[in-house]
Amino acid sequence: MVVSFTGRDPAADPADPCWEGYAPEVSSEPDRVVVRVRAYRSRTPLGPRQACADMGFVRTLAVPLHNPLAGRAVLDGHDGRRHRLAPVPLAPRRLPDGWRLVLESGQPGPGGRDAWERTYGPGPDVGGTAGGVGVSQVTVTDGAAAVGQAGRGRPDDRVVAHPVVRGRTAAVERSDADQAMAVRWREGRRGLAVSAAFPTTPSDREVAALQDLLVRVARSLR
């Protein structure tokens, strides 16, 4: 399984005294699986006038399991807290040319069910936005049914369209407050959303292009 946590800068070099590496430890018991992420520091000592910035970065780590979970609880080896597993997230088959997965993380969800977010954007050798759409990333959220609820409790969100996505009627919502747009829908107890936000006030053409992009990405999820 994949776990997410807050760690140090993934772009740092092991020779950097502020670098930190991570390794999983798994304890398999009859009724539970305990997962701990161990951190280990660079062997390079800090210089007399050096200090490491206290800044956290979202990190992910693949954790090999000794055997199938088979319904056993998954516990955090650091604090003993039980974690509910997010489902295997759906992944888009259609993205702008040159775009790839750039970030993923677990997010606390309602009712104790966590959601999993995957953010896609251009690779280092590609321009900063999708062609004709002034956004630099698109996020797919897969979690509890509330994720697929239009509005999400924000009074400024308004539904602007109802496209069909994966055989369900979805809602396209737009927020004028933060220039965000999302396509939301439910599949049983599962809620899904594909979202993005403009960095500046968009034109009507850009809004229409982003809506088309989000719907295409949503329909391509498998």
Stockholm file with secondary structure:
# STOCKHOLM 1.0

chainA/1-222         MVVSFTGRDPAADPADPCWEGYAPEVSSEPDRVVVRVRAYRSRTPLGPRQACADMGFVRTLAVPLHNPLAGRAVLDGHDGRRHRLAPVPLAPRRLPDGWRLVLESGQPGPGGRDAWERTYGPGPDVGGTAGGVGVSQVTVTDGAAAVGQAGRGRPDDRVVAHPVVRGRTAAVERSDADQAMAVRWREGRRGLAVSAAFPTTPSDREVAALQDLLVRVARSLR
#=GR chainA/1-222 SS CEEEEEESCTTCCTTSTTCEEEEEEEEECSSEEEEEEEEEECSSCCCTTCCCCCCCEEEEEECCCSSCCTTCEEEETTTCCEECCCCCCCCBSCCCTTEEEEEEEEECCGGGCCEEEEEEEECTTSCSSBTTBCCSCEEEEEEEGGGGSTTTTCTTEEEEECCEETTEECEEEEETTTTEEEEEEEETTEEEEEEEECSSCCCHHHHHHHHHHHHHHHHTBC
#=GC SS_cons         CEEEEEESCTTCCTTSTTCEEEEEEEEECSSEEEEEEEEEECSSCCCTTCCCCCCCEEEEEECCCSSCCTTCEEEETTTCCEECCCCCCCCBSCCCTTEEEEEEEEECCGGGCCEEEEEEEECTTSCSSBTTBCCSCEEEEEEEGGGGSTTTTCTTEEEEECCEETTEECEEEEETTTTEEEEEEEETTEEEEEEEECSSCCCHHHHHHHHHHHHHHHHTBC
//
